[in-house]
């Protein structure tokens, strides 16, 4: 099964060279992040092509560690705040922010506009830094 060109099934060749359990947990995180956060366990299991019992154990572990949280309004899970912390730590480790910051500030002061630094991650943009403009938002 694919969403936006992304496969959520385990690649058998990769599974032989890596930790299969970790790979399975990561696939569940990726599926949850893809916008399929309202899926109950049986649907998640179908999407990743794994038995419900395994998916349930993986979800219990991910939830216990704060990587996913149960949705309160509807069935399924959403990403937890622990992933946000990991993402922030990863971005902080990128030297590109430190190098580009003076240029972003200079461009923002010259244009009096919001300036953002982003990188492509597949077909999506991940914003690493931004400088807000000092003027009010225009309509």
Secondary structure, DSSP 8 states (H G I E B T S, - for coil): -EETTEE-S--HHHHHHS-HHHHHHHHHHHHHHTT-TT--HHHHHHHHT--HHHHHHHHHHHHHTTSEEE-SSSSSEEE-HHHHHHHHHHHHT-HHHHHHHHHHHHHHHHHTS-EEEEEEETTEEEEEEEE--SS----
